[in-house]
Amino acid sequence: MGRRGLFNTSTDVKIAYLTGLSRRELGKDVPMCTYEPSDCSAVRDACFRGQSEFRGVDVLITTLWPSGIQQDECQTVDVEQDRLSDLLSWLAIHIKPRYHFVPSKDKFFERQPYRNQSMHQDYRECATRFIALAPVGNNLKEKWIYACSLQPISKMRMTDLLQATTDETPCPYDPEMLKQHQPGKVVKFTGNGQFFFDMNAPDDDQGKRKRGTDKPESKKRNIEPEECWFCLSSPKVESHLVICVGTLCYLALAKGPLTPYHVLILPIQHHQSTTRAPDDVIKEITKFKDTLKKFYATMNMGVVFFERNYRTSHMQIQCVPVPRASELQILEVFQDEAGIASIQMEVLPPYSEIRQVTLPGAPYFHAELPSGEQIYAKTKQHFPLQFGRDVLSSPPILNCEDKADWRQCQLTKEEEEKHVANFRAKFKPFDFTVEDDSDSD
């Protein structure tokens, strides 16, 4: 089935799966299959996608055990610490499997069923049966095969799904995990090779997944320039982030940057997207891109430019430098993440422009890769807002998954000012806006 994902059988039984050890929780690299927090998020998102009322999945299969599952009201099983994962506890409490299967090193273990948690106290959820199977053909003759007759959760009556058992227990996982929208953004290093959840960390949407509330771009409230965070004339603009200002566009440090050299190209006036910007603005954006390519090359870095015209009011071209060694993998990682998220992604023909493939105002995701290839996707409801950052922060590229959400890696104003001063000093030999200023003088 692959390393991770959601498999639907011909009878519509939904099987979620995640393979390997948790590299982040081990605190070290291991020479075998591993997973990251973003893999947990990807499985969760695959389960939620297209579900206006998510009820759960039929089966979850994982290599590791979720932390807290190893005991119930009647028994406790000894499990090595490195076989337990808080990330899987997070995944299980979010996707609510009816059956959760894991491998056991020696003995068969079937926990008492537990009732899943809900964000709403008065809302009842389905129960989960956790089963650890012994090794196939083990000498102790412990049970290594399990048969069950499953009616797909999508076809069950709610009364049957919520039916209680006489031996069920409360959910063994911390209910605060339901408020954590992204697991990797709240995992902290403790200094002893272990990670833990910071339950006090803020979460987007106040810990709630909004379903069915996304509105088409055309129905969004128009942001006035004086209310815009990115219009240079707006009182809300954070001017200390500005690196240099051209005639029609400016360069600024990104909030919560993936690297100290992660910047934005933005139009000075209020233009919503590339497809709605005038030709002279596009011309200056291209000039900034060409200049940044030369600048990053001096650090032996390539650059990925991407724009997400979805739930945005002011055009932002993200400029993220990437190691040369990762360049050949970037397209593959984008395609892999797009497949997991059920995003239909296209590689555009050479020398294409985004304005040639989509209508003005239509939502889209567009990226230019160091190889010169361009990728494009129509953004639909539930499109992951951090998609570009999720890809670039992944281990094959920048290996900083804790920075995938900019809100979880914001710098202090003093740190931002130091980054801007450093970038400005190194960028000075390439800064064409200085020449523009002297010409105007």
C-alpha positions in Angstrom: 0.0 0.0 0.0 3.0 2.3 0.5 4.5 4.1 3.4 1.5 6.1 4.5 -2.0 6.9 3.3 -5.7 5.9 3.2 -6.7 2.8 1.2 -10.3 2.3 0.2 -11.3 -1.3 -0.5 -13.8 -2.3 -3.2 -16.4 -2.5 -0.4 -15.6 1.0 0.8 -13.7 -0.2 4.0 -11.3 2.7 4.8 -7.8 1.6 6.0 -5.4 4.3 7.2 -1.8 3.3 7.6 1.6 4.7 8.7 4.8 2.7 8.5 8.1 2.9 10.4 9.7 4.4 13.5 9.3 8.0 14.6 12.6 9.7 13.9 11.7 12.9 15.6 10.7 11.2 18.9 13.7 9.0 18.8 15.8 12.1 18.5 18.2 10.4 16.0 18.4 9.0 12.5 17.9 5.2 12.3 18.8 3.0 9.3 15.3 1.9 8.7 11.9 3.2 7.6 10.8 6.3 9.6 8.0 8.8 9.6 7.8 12.5 10.5 5.0 14.6 12.1 4.0 15.8 8.6 3.3 12.1 7.7 0.8 12.0 10.6 -0.8 15.2 9.3 -1.0 13.8 5.8 -2.8 10.7 6.9 -5.2 12.7 9.0 -5.9 15.1 6.1 -6.5 12.2 3.7 -9.1 10.8 6.1 -10.8 14.1 6.6 -10.9 15.1 2.9 -14.4 15.4 1.5 -16.0 14.6 4.8 -18.5 17.2 5.9 -19.3 15.1 9.0 -16.2 12.9 9.8 -17.2 9.8 11.7 -13.9 7.9 11.7 -12.1 5.2 9.7 -12.6 1.5 9.8 -9.0 0.4 10.4 -5.7 2.0 11.3 -2.4 0.0 10.9 0.8 1.3 12.4 4.3 -0.1 13.2 4.5 1.6 16.6 2.0 1.7 19.5 0.4 5.0 20.5 1.5 6.2 23.9 -1.0 5.4 26.7 -2.6 2.4 24.9 -0.6 -0.2 26.7 -2.9 -0.6 29.7 -6.6 -0.7 30.5 -8.7 -1.4 33.6 -7.7 -5.1 33.7 -4.2 -5.4 32.4 -0.9 -3.7 31.5 1.6 -4.8 28.9 5.3 -3.9 28.9 6.3 -2.0 25.8 9.7 -0.6 25.1 9.7 3.2 25.2 11.0 3.5 21.7 8.0 1.4 20.5 5.6 4.1 21.8 4.7 7.3 20.0 2.9 10.4 21.1 2.5 11.3 17.4 0.4 8.1 16.9 -1.7 9.0 19.9 -2.4 12.3 18.2 -3.3 10.6 14.9 -5.5 8.0 16.6 -7.5 10.5 18.6 -8.1 12.6 15.4 -9.1 9.9 12.9 -11.0 7.6 15.4 -10.4 4.1 14.0 -12.8 1.3 14.8 -9.9 -1.1 14.8 -6.2 -0.2 15.4 -3.7 -3.0 14.6 0.0 -3.0 15.5 2.7 -5.7 15.7 3.8 -7.1 19.0 7.3 -8.4 19.7 6.1 -11.5 21.5 2.6 -11.7 22.9 -0.9 -11.0 21.6 -2.7 -8.1 23.3 -6.3 -6.9 22.9 -7.2 -3.9 24.9 -10.6 -3.2 26.2 -12.5 -1.0 23.7 -12.2 2.7 24.4 -14.7 5.5 23.6 -13.2 8.2 21.4 -13.2 11.8 22.4 -15.1 14.6 20.8 -14.4 18.4 20.7 -17.9 18.8 22.0 -18.7 17.2 25.4 -22.3 16.4 24.4 -21.3 14.6 21.2 -20.7 10.8 21.3 -18.1 9.2 19.1 -17.4 5.6 18.0 -15.4 3.1 20.0 -11.9 1.8 19.1 -10.6 -1.8 19.5 -6.8 -1.9 19.8 -5.2 -5.2 18.8 -1.5 -6.1 18.9 -0.7 -9.3 16.9 2.2 -11.6 17.8 4.9 -12.5 15.2 3.7 -14.9 12.5 4.3 -18.5 13.5 5.8 -17.7 16.9 7.0 -20.5 19.1 4.7 -19.4 22.0 1.7 -20.0 19.8 0.5 -16.5 20.6 -2.3 -15.3 18.3 -0.9 -13.7 15.1 -4.0 -13.5 12.9 -7.3 -11.8 13.5 -10.5 -12.1 11.6 -13.4 -9.6 11.7 -16.5 -9.0 9.6 -16.6 -5.2 8.9 -19.5 -3.2 7.6 -18.0 0.1 6.3 -18.3 3.0 8.7 -19.8 5.0 5.8 -22.7 2.6 5.6 -23.4 2.0 9.3 -26.4 3.4 11.1 -25.3 5.9 13.7 -27.1 4.0 16.5 -25.0 0.9 15.6 -21.8 2.8 15.4 -22.3 4.5 18.8 -23.5 1.4 20.6 -21.7 0.9 23.9 -20.0 -2.3 25.1 -20.0 -3.5 28.7 -16.2 -3.3 29.1 -15.4 -0.1 27.3 -13.1 2.5 28.9 -12.6 6.2 28.4 -10.1 7.3 25.8 -6.5 6.7 27.0 -5.1 9.7 25.1 -4.9 13.3 26.4 -8.0 15.1 25.1 -5.9 18.3 24.7 -4.4 16.6 21.6 -7.7 17.3 19.8 -6.9 21.0 20.0 -3.5 20.5 18.3 -4.1 20.9 14.6 -0.5 20.1 13.5 1.5 17.6 15.6 5.0 18.6 14.4 4.5 22.2 15.3 4.1 21.5 19.0 6.7 18.7 19.5 9.6 20.0 21.6 13.0 18.4 22.2 13.6 17.7 25.9 17.4 17.2 25.7 17.5 13.5 26.4 16.6 12.2 22.9 12.8 12.4 23.6 10.1 14.8 22.4 6.9 15.8 24.0 3.7 17.7 23.2 3.4 21.3 24.4 -0.3 21.4 25.2 -0.1 25.1 25.8 1.0 25.9 22.3 -1.4 28.0 20.2 -3.3 26.3 17.4 -4.9 27.8 14.3 -8.6 27.9 14.2 -8.6 27.7 18.1 -8.1 24.0 17.8 -11.1 23.5 15.7 -11.2 22.0 12.2 -13.6 24.1 10.1 -15.5 21.9 7.7 -17.6 23.2 4.9 -17.0 26.9 5.7 -14.5 27.8 3.0 -16.0 30.3 0.6 -15.1 30.7 -3.0 -12.5 33.4 -3.7 -15.2 35.5 -5.4 -17.2 35.7 -2.2 -14.4 36.8 0.1 -14.6 40.2 1.7 -12.4 42.7 -0.2 -9.6 44.0 1.9 -9.1 47.8 1.6 -5.4 48.9 1.1 -5.4 50.8 4.4 -6.4 47.5 6.1 -3.9 45.3 4.3 -0.8 44.0 6.0 1.3 44.1 2.8 0.4 47.4 1.1 3.4 49.6 1.8 1.3 52.7 2.4 -0.9 50.8 5.0 -0.4 51.7 8.7 -0.5 48.0 9.4 2.6 47.1 7.4 5.5 45.9 9.5 8.1 48.2 7.9 11.0 46.7 9.9 10.7 43.6 7.7 11.3 45.6 4.4 14.7 44.9 2.9 14.5 47.2 -0.2 11.9 49.0 -2.3 11.8 49.2 -6.0 9.6 51.3 -8.3 6.5 49.0 -8.1 7.5 46.1 -5.8 9.5 45.6 -2.6 11.4 42.8 -0.9 10.7 41.8 2.7 11.7 39.2 5.2 9.0 36.4 5.5 7.3 36.1 8.9 8.4 32.8 10.5 11.1 32.3 7.8 12.1 28.8 6.8 15.7 30.1 6.6 17.3 33.5 7.4 17.2 34.2 3.7 13.5 33.4 3.1 12.0 36.5 1.6 8.8 37.8 -0.1 8.4 39.8 -3.3 5.3 42.0 -2.9 3.7 44.7 -5.0 3.8 48.1 -3.4 0.1 48.8 -4.3 -2.8 46.4 -3.7 -2.8 43.6 -6.3 -4.4 40.4 -5.3 -2.4 37.9 -7.5 0.0 37.6 -10.4 -3.0 37.0 -12.8 -4.5 40.4 -11.8 -1.2 42.4 -11.7 -0.3 44.9 -14.5 2.5 44.0 -16.9 4.9 46.6 -15.4 4.5 45.0 -12.0 5.2 41.5 -13.4 8.2 42.9 -15.2 9.7 44.1 -11.9 8.8 40.9 -10.1 10.8 39.0 -12.8 13.7 41.4 -12.2 13.7 40.6 -8.5 13.6 36.9 -9.2 16.6 37.0 -11.6 18.5 39.1 -9.0 17.7 36.7 -6.2 18.9 33.7 -8.3 22.3 35.4 -8.7 22.4 36.3 -5.0 21.5 32.8 -3.7 24.0 31.3 -6.2 26.8 33.0 -4.3 25.8 30.8 -1.3 25.7 27.7 -3.5 21.9 27.7 -3.1 19.1 27.4 -5.6 15.7 29.0 -5.1 12.0 28.0 -5.2 9.5 30.7 -5.9 5.9 29.9 -5.1 2.6 31.8 -4.9 -0.7 30.5 -3.3 -3.6 32.5 -4.6 -6.1 31.0 -2.2 -7.5 32.8 0.8 -5.1 35.7 0.2 -5.8 39.4 -0.4 -2.4 40.7 -1.4 0.0 38.9 -3.8 3.0 37.3 -2.1 5.8 35.6 -4.0 7.6 33.4 -1.5 11.3 33.1 -2.3 13.0 30.1 -0.5 16.6 29.2 -1.0 17.3 25.5 -1.1 20.5 23.4 -1.1 21.8 22.5 -4.5 21.9 18.8 -3.4 18.1 18.8 -3.0 17.2 20.3 -6.4 16.7 17.1 -8.3 14.3 15.9 -5.5 12.1 19.0 -5.3 9.6 18.1 -8.1 9.3 14.6 -6.8 8.6 15.7 -3.2 6.0 18.2 -4.5 4.3 15.5 -6.6 4.4 13.0 -3.6 2.8 15.6 -1.2 0.2 16.5 -3.9 -0.7 12.8 -4.3 -1.1 12.4 -0.5 -3.4 15.5 -0.4 -5.3 14.5 -3.6 -4.1 17.6 -5.3 -4.1 17.5 -9.1 -0.8 19.0 -10.0 0.5 19.8 -13.5 4.0 20.5 -14.8 3.6 23.5 -17.2 5.3 23.5 -20.6 8.6 25.4 -20.8 8.3 29.2 -20.9 4.7 29.2 -19.8 3.3 32.0 -17.7 0.7 31.4 -15.0 -1.5 34.0 -16.7 -1.7 31.8 -19.7 -3.2 28.8 -17.8 -5.7 30.3 -15.4 -8.3 33.1 -15.4 -7.8 36.3 -13.4 -9.1 35.8 -9.9 -9.3 32.0 -10.1 -7.5 30.4 -7.1 -4.3 28.5 -7.8 -0.9 27.3 -6.5 2.1 28.0 -8.6 5.8 27.3 -8.1 9.0 27.8 -10.1 11.7 25.3 -9.3 15.5 25.6 -9.5 15.4 23.2 -12.5 13.4 25.8 -14.4 10.2 23.6 -14.2 7.0 25.2 -13.2 4.2 23.4 -11.4 0.6 24.5 -11.1 -2.5 23.3 -9.3 -6.1 24.6 -9.1 -6.8 25.1 -5.4 -10.1 23.8 -4.2 -11.9 23.6 -0.8 -9.7 22.2 1.9 -6.5 23.0 0.0 -3.7 22.9 2.7 -2.7 26.5 3.3 0.9 25.6 4.2 1.4 23.2 1.2 4.4 25.0 -0.1 6.1 25.3 3.3 5.2 21.6 4.1 7.1 20.5 1.0 10.1 22.7 1.4 10.5 22.0 5.2 10.5 18.2 4.6 13.6 16.2 5.3 14.7 15.8 1.7 14.9 19.5 1.2 15.4 21.9 4.2 14.7 19.3 7.0 12.9 21.8 9.3 9.4 20.4 9.7 8.8 22.3 12.9 8.8 25.4 10.7 6.1 24.3 8.3 3.5 26.6 9.9 5.0 30.1 10.0 3.0 30.9 13.2 4.9 28.3 15.1 8.3 29.7 14.3 7.9 33.5 14.5 10.9 35.5 15.5 11.0 38.4 17.9 11.1 41.9 16.4 14.8 42.2 17.4 15.6 38.9 15.6 13.7 40.0 12.5 15.6 43.3 12.4 19.0 41.4 12.6 17.9 39.1 9.8 16.9 42.1 7.7 20.1 43.9 8.4 22.2 40.8 7.5 20.3 40.2 4.3 20.4 43.8 3.2 24.2 43.9 3.8 24.9 40.8 1.8 22.3 41.6 -0.9 23.7 45.2 -1.5 26.0 44.3 -4.5 22.9 42.8 -6.2 20.4 45.4 -5.2 19.2 47.1 -8.3 16.8 49.3 -6.3 19.8 51.3 -5.1 20.6 52.2 -8.7 16.9 53.1 -9.3 17.1 55.5 -6.3 20.3 57.1 -7.5 18.9 57.5 -11.0 15.8 59.2 -9.6 18.0 61.5 -7.6 
